[in-house]
């Protein structure tokens, strides 16, 4: 303990004296000695055994059991395209509060699993979903991707238009009759970002840029007070993905 204290005291004395002798700023000298740490890329690490490997394999098995076309069903339907499979139920089911968000979660998951394992099956799934989202976006025609609708059956896309026109009924989880719509859209944004970041899919980036352009059109008409009222409803990580 005494040795450690002596080392700390010596450092506190030596750096300023050394800096003074060289006519240097002690703070700048200390900063120059700082070691900056960067996160290790996910694809630089491979699990080889133990409980973490077992958990990863269980996760991979589950991901491969899920069917992308079922996740995309209501997104296709809202874009006027024929679904390729029956959609999933639960919170992602038809006319539910979070319809369409599972596809974004899943796109993030398979992109991360590709980076963590190098298993091409996950990259193939990421590429497929990105291609499907591009088709859906093209069918929508304005950059939008979504499957929400309110309790009266009104397309969530129209409720976003209402928002753009200054109609803001915001509180807790509800925004203009939709349950946390920006939270739901964020999942799709995050999935596209992760597909680009971890699999290198350039189409994902282009789709996301167009998607962000749609957001800009919706929000650009609102002043600061209106934006703050809108933010009274949970918005997920939209600020994160738009900044990135």
C-alpha positions as a Markdown table, in Angstrom:
| # | Residue | x | y | z |
|---|---|---|---|---|
| 1 | Unk | 0.0 | 0.0 | 0.0 |
| 2 | Unk | 2.9 | 2.4 | 0.9 |
| 3 | Unk | 4.5 | 1.6 | -2.5 |
| 4 | Unk | 1.3 | 2.4 | -4.4 |
| 5 | Unk | 0.9 | 5.7 | -2.5 |
| 6 | Unk | 4.5 | 6.6 | -3.2 |
| 7 | Unk | 4.1 | 5.9 | -7.0 |
| 8 | Unk | 0.9 | 8.1 | -7.1 |
| 9 | Unk | 2.6 | 10.9 | -5.2 |
| 10 | Unk | 5.7 | 10.7 | -7.4 |
| 11 | Unk | 3.5 | 10.9 | -10.6 |
| 12 | Unk | 1.8 | 14.0 | -9.2 |
| 13 | Unk | 5.1 | 15.7 | -8.5 |
| 14 | Unk | 7.1 | 14.6 | -11.5 |
| 15 | Unk | 4.7 | 15.5 | -14.3 |
| 16 | Unk | 4.3 | 19.2 | -13.3 |
| 17 | Unk | 8.1 | 19.5 | -12.7 |
| 18 | Unk | 8.9 | 17.9 | -16.0 |
| 19 | Unk | 6.4 | 20.1 | -17.7 |
| 20 | Unk | 7.8 | 23.2 | -16.1 |
| 21 | Unk | 11.4 | 22.3 | -17.1 |
| 22 | Unk | 10.3 | 21.9 | -20.7 |
| 23 | Unk | 7.9 | 24.9 | -20.6 |
| 24 | Unk | 4.9 | 22.6 | -21.2 |
| 25 | Unk | 1.3 | 22.5 | -20.0 |
| 26 | Unk | 1.0 | 19.7 | -17.3 |
| 27 | Unk | -2.6 | 19.0 | -18.4 |
| 28 | Unk | -1.6 | 18.6 | -22.0 |
| 29 | Unk | 1.3 | 16.4 | -21.0 |
| 30 | Unk | -1.0 | 14.1 | -19.0 |
| 31 | Unk | -3.5 | 14.0 | -21.9 |
| 32 | Unk | -0.7 | 12.9 | -24.3 |
| 33 | Unk | -0.1 | 9.9 | -22.1 |
| 34 | Unk | -3.7 | 8.9 | -22.0 |
| 35 | Unk | -4.4 | 5.5 | -23.6 |
| 36 | Unk | -7.7 | 5.6 | -25.6 |
| 37 | Unk | -9.7 | 2.3 | -25.6 |
| 38 | Unk | -11.8 | 1.3 | -28.6 |
| 39 | Unk | -14.4 | -1.5 | -28.6 |
| 40 | Unk | -13.2 | -4.7 | -30.2 |
| 41 | Unk | -15.2 | -5.4 | -33.4 |
| 42 | Unk | -17.7 | -8.2 | -32.9 |
| 43 | Unk | -16.3 | -10.2 | -35.8 |
| 44 | Unk | -12.9 | -10.3 | -34.2 |
| 45 | Unk | -14.2 | -12.5 | -31.4 |
| 46 | Unk | -15.4 | -16.1 | -31.6 |
| 47 | Unk | -16.9 | -18.1 | -28.8 |
| 48 | Unk | -15.4 | -21.7 | -28.6 |
| 49 | Unk | -17.2 | -23.2 | -25.6 |
| 50 | Unk | -18.8 | -22.8 | -22.2 |
| 51 | Unk | -22.1 | -21.3 | -21.2 |
| 52 | Unk | -21.8 | -18.2 | -23.5 |
| 53 | Unk | -21.3 | -20.5 | -26.5 |
| 54 | Unk | -24.3 | -22.6 | -25.5 |
| 55 | Unk | -26.5 | -19.5 | -25.2 |
| 56 | Unk | -25.3 | -18.2 | -28.6 |
| 57 | Unk | -26.2 | -21.6 | -30.2 |
| 58 | Unk | -29.6 | -21.5 | -28.6 |
| 59 | Unk | -30.2 | -18.0 | -29.9 |
| 60 | Unk | -29.0 | -19.0 | -33.4 |
| 61 | Unk | -31.3 | -22.0 | -33.5 |
| 62 | Unk | -34.3 | -19.8 | -32.5 |
| 63 | Unk | -33.5 | -17.2 | -35.1 |
| 64 | Unk | -33.4 | -19.7 | -37.8 |
| 65 | Unk | -36.8 | -21.1 | -36.8 |
| 66 | Unk | -38.4 | -17.7 | -37.3 |
| 67 | Unk | -39.8 | -16.9 | -40.8 |
| 68 | Unk | -38.9 | -13.5 | -42.3 |
| 69 | Unk | -41.9 | -13.5 | -44.6 |
| 70 | Unk | -44.3 | -13.7 | -41.7 |
| 71 | Unk | -42.6 | -10.7 | -40.1 |
| 72 | Unk | -42.9 | -8.7 | -43.3 |
| 73 | Unk | -46.5 | -9.7 | -44.0 |
| 74 | Unk | -48.3 | -6.6 | -42.6 |
| 75 | Unk | -45.6 | -4.2 | -43.9 |
| 76 | Unk | -46.2 | -5.6 | -47.4 |
| 77 | Unk | -50.0 | -5.4 | -46.9 |
| 78 | Unk | -49.8 | -1.7 | -45.9 |
| 79 | Unk | -47.8 | -1.0 | -49.0 |
| 80 | Unk | -50.4 | -2.6 | -51.2 |
| 81 | Unk | -48.3 | -5.7 | -51.8 |
| 82 | Unk | -49.5 | -9.3 | -51.4 |
| 83 | Unk | -48.1 | -10.9 | -48.2 |
| 84 | Unk | -45.9 | -13.9 | -48.9 |
| 85 | Unk | -47.0 | -15.7 | -45.7 |
| 86 | Unk | -49.4 | -15.3 | -42.8 |
| 87 | Unk | -48.2 | -12.7 | -40.4 |
| 88 | Unk | -47.3 | -13.4 | -36.8 |
| 89 | Unk | -49.8 | -12.7 | -34.0 |
| 90 | Unk | -49.2 | -11.2 | -30.6 |
| 91 | Unk | -48.1 | -7.6 | -30.3 |
| 92 | Unk | -46.9 | -7.7 | -34.0 |
| 93 | Unk | -50.3 | -9.0 | -35.2 |
| 94 | Unk | -52.8 | -7.1 | -37.3 |
| 95 | Unk | -54.3 | -4.0 | -35.8 |
| 96 | Unk | -52.0 | -4.4 | -32.7 |
| 97 | Unk | -50.0 | -1.7 | -31.1 |
| 98 | Unk | -46.6 | -2.6 | -32.4 |
| 99 | Unk | -47.4 | -4.1 | -35.8 |
| 100 | Unk | -44.4 | -4.3 | -38.0 |
| 101 | Unk | -41.7 | -3.8 | -35.4 |
| 102 | Unk | -40.5 | -7.4 | -35.1 |
| 103 | Unk | -38.9 | -7.3 | -38.6 |
| 104 | Unk | -36.6 | -4.5 | -37.4 |
| 105 | Unk | -35.7 | -6.4 | -34.3 |
| 106 | Unk | -35.0 | -9.5 | -36.3 |
| 107 | Unk | -32.9 | -7.7 | -38.9 |
| 108 | Unk | -30.7 | -6.4 | -36.1 |
| 109 | Unk | -30.5 | -9.9 | -34.6 |
| 110 | Unk | -29.4 | -11.7 | -37.7 |
| 111 | Unk | -26.9 | -9.0 | -38.6 |
| 112 | Unk | -25.3 | -9.2 | -35.2 |
| 113 | Unk | -25.3 | -13.0 | -35.3 |
| 114 | Unk | -23.5 | -12.9 | -38.7 |
| 115 | Unk | -20.8 | -10.7 | -37.2 |
| 116 | Unk | -20.5 | -12.9 | -34.1 |
| 117 | Unk | -20.4 | -16.3 | -35.9 |
| 118 | Unk | -19.6 | -15.8 | -39.6 |
| 119 | Unk | -22.5 | -18.2 | -40.4 |
| 120 | Unk | -23.6 | -17.2 | -43.9 |
| 121 | Unk | -27.2 | -18.2 | -43.2 |
| 122 | Unk | -27.7 | -15.1 | -41.1 |
| 123 | Unk | -26.2 | -12.8 | -43.7 |
| 124 | Unk | -28.4 | -14.3 | -46.3 |
| 125 | Unk | -31.5 | -13.6 | -44.1 |
| 126 | Unk | -30.3 | -10.0 | -43.5 |
| 127 | Unk | -29.9 | -9.5 | -47.2 |
| 128 | Unk | -33.3 | -10.9 | -48.0 |
| 129 | Unk | -35.1 | -8.7 | -45.4 |
| 130 | Unk | -33.3 | -5.6 | -46.7 |
| 131 | Unk | -34.4 | -6.4 | -50.3 |
| 132 | Unk | -37.9 | -6.9 | -49.1 |
| 133 | Unk | -37.9 | -3.6 | -47.2 |
| 134 | Unk | -36.7 | -1.8 | -50.3 |
| 135 | Unk | -39.6 | -3.3 | -52.3 |
| 136 | Unk | -42.0 | -2.2 | -49.6 |
| 137 | Unk | -40.5 | 1.3 | -49.5 |
| 138 | Unk | -40.6 | 1.6 | -53.3 |
| 139 | Unk | -44.3 | 0.6 | -53.2 |
| 140 | Unk | -45.0 | 3.3 | -50.6 |
| 141 | Unk | -43.5 | 5.8 | -52.9 |
| 142 | Unk | -42.3 | 8.4 | -50.3 |
| 143 | Unk | -39.6 | 6.7 | -48.2 |
| 144 | Unk | -42.1 | 5.4 | -45.6 |
| 145 | Unk | -42.0 | 1.9 | -44.2 |
| 146 | Unk | -44.6 | 0.9 | -41.6 |
| 147 | Unk | -47.5 | -1.3 | -40.7 |
| 148 | Unk | -49.3 | 0.7 | -38.0 |
| 149 | Unk | -53.0 | 1.6 | -37.9 |
| 150 | Unk | -55.1 | 3.2 | -35.2 |
| 151 | Unk | -58.1 | 1.7 | -33.4 |
| 152 | Unk | -60.4 | 3.0 | -36.1 |
| 153 | Unk | -58.5 | 1.3 | -38.9 |
| 154 | Unk | -56.8 | 4.4 | -40.2 |
| 155 | Unk | -53.4 | 3.8 | -41.7 |
| 156 | Unk | -50.6 | 4.9 | -39.4 |
| 157 | Unk | -49.1 | 6.7 | -42.4 |
| 158 | Unk | -52.0 | 9.1 | -42.4 |
| 159 | Unk | -51.6 | 9.8 | -38.7 |
| 160 | Unk | -48.0 | 10.8 | -39.4 |
| 161 | Unk | -49.4 | 13.2 | -42.0 |
| 162 | Unk | -51.8 | 14.6 | -39.4 |
| 163 | Unk | -48.8 | 15.1 | -37.1 |
| 164 | Unk | -47.0 | 17.0 | -39.8 |
| 165 | Unk | -50.0 | 19.3 | -40.1 |
| 166 | Unk | -49.8 | 20.1 | -36.4 |
| 167 | Unk | -52.3 | 17.6 | -35.0 |
| 168 | Unk | -50.5 | 16.5 | -31.9 |
| 169 | Unk | -52.5 | 14.5 | -29.3 |
| 170 | Unk | -49.6 | 13.2 | -27.3 |
| 171 | Unk | -49.3 | 11.5 | -23.9 |
| 172 | Unk | -47.4 | 8.6 | -22.5 |
| 173 | Unk | -47.7 | 5.9 | -25.1 |
| 174 | Unk | -50.3 | 7.4 | -27.4 |
| 175 | Unk | -49.6 | 9.8 | -30.3 |
| 176 | Unk | -52.6 | 10.6 | -32.5 |
| 177 | Unk | -54.2 | 7.2 | -31.7 |
| 178 | Unk | -51.0 | 5.2 | -32.4 |
| 179 | Unk | -49.1 | 3.5 | -29.6 |
| 180 | Unk | -45.5 | 4.9 | -29.5 |
| 181 | Unk | -45.2 | 5.1 | -33.3 |
| 182 | Unk | -41.7 | 6.5 | -33.3 |
| 183 | Unk | -40.6 | 3.7 | -31.0 |
| 184 | Unk | -41.9 | 1.2 | -33.6 |
| 185 | Unk | -40.3 | 3.0 | -36.6 |
| 186 | Unk | -37.0 | 3.1 | -34.7 |
| 187 | Unk | -36.8 | -0.7 | -34.7 |
| 188 | Unk | -36.9 | -0.7 | -38.5 |
| 189 | Unk | -34.3 | 2.1 | -38.6 |
| 190 | Unk | -32.0 | 0.2 | -36.2 |
| 191 | Unk | -32.4 | -3.0 | -38.2 |
| 192 | Unk | -31.3 | -1.2 | -41.4 |
| 193 | Unk | -28.4 | 0.5 | -39.7 |
| 194 | Unk | -27.2 | -2.8 | -38.2 |
| 195 | Unk | -27.5 | -4.6 | -41.6 |
| 196 | Unk | -25.3 | -1.9 | -43.1 |
| 197 | Unk | -22.9 | -1.8 | -40.2 |
| 198 | Unk | -22.4 | -5.5 | -39.6 |
| 199 | Unk | -23.0 | -7.1 | -43.0 |
| 200 | Unk | -21.9 | -4.2 | -45.3 |
| 201 | Unk | -25.2 | -4.2 | -47.1 |
| 202 | Unk | -25.2 | -0.9 | -49.1 |
| 203 | Unk | -28.9 | -1.2 | -50.0 |
| 204 | Unk | -29.7 | -1.0 | -46.3 |
| 205 | Unk | -28.0 | 2.3 | -46.1 |
| 206 | Unk | -29.8 | 3.7 | -49.1 |
| 207 | Unk | -33.2 | 2.5 | -47.8 |
| 208 | Unk | -32.5 | 4.1 | -44.4 |
| 209 | Unk | -31.5 | 7.4 | -46.0 |
| 210 | Unk | -34.8 | 7.5 | -47.9 |
| 211 | Unk | -36.6 | 6.6 | -44.7 |
| 212 | Unk | -34.9 | 9.4 | -42.9 |
| 213 | Unk | -35.9 | 11.8 | -45.7 |
| 214 | Unk | -39.6 | 10.8 | -45.0 |
| 215 | Unk | -39.1 | 11.6 | -41.3 |
| 216 | Unk | -37.6 | 15.0 | -42.2 |
| 217 | Unk | -40.7 | 15.8 | -44.3 |
| 218 | Unk | -43.0 | 14.9 | -41.4 |
| 219 | Unk | -41.1 | 16.9 | -38.8 |
| 220 | Unk | -39.8 | 19.9 | -40.8 |
| 221 | Unk | -43.1 | 21.7 | -40.5 |
| 222 | Unk | -43.2 | 21.6 | -36.7 |
| 223 | Unk | -41.8 | 24.3 | -34.5 |
| 224 | Unk | -39.8 | 23.6 | -31.3 |
| 225 | Unk | -42.9 | 23.8 | -29.0 |
| 226 | Unk | -44.8 | 21.3 | -31.2 |
| 227 | Unk | -41.8 | 18.9 | -31.3 |
| 228 | Unk | -41.6 | 19.0 | -27.5 |
| 229 | Unk | -45.3 | 18.2 | -27.3 |
| 230 | Unk | -44.8 | 15.3 | -29.6 |
| 231 | Unk | -41.9 | 14.0 | -27.5 |
| 232 | Unk | -44.3 | 13.5 | -24.7 |
| 233 | Unk | -44.9 | 10.1 | -26.3 |
| 234 | Unk | -42.2 | 7.5 | -26.0 |
| 235 | Unk | -40.0 | 7.8 | -29.1 |
| 236 | Unk | -37.4 | 5.0 | -28.5 |
| 237 | Unk | -34.0 | 5.6 | -30.1 |
| 238 | Unk | -35.0 | 7.8 | -33.0 |
| 239 | Unk | -32.6 | 10.5 | -31.9 |
| 240 | Unk | -29.8 | 7.9 | -32.0 |
| 241 | Unk | -30.4 | 6.5 | -35.5 |
| 242 | Unk | -31.1 | 9.9 | -37.1 |
| 243 | Unk | -27.8 | 11.3 | -35.6 |
| 244 | Unk | -25.9 | 8.3 | -37.0 |
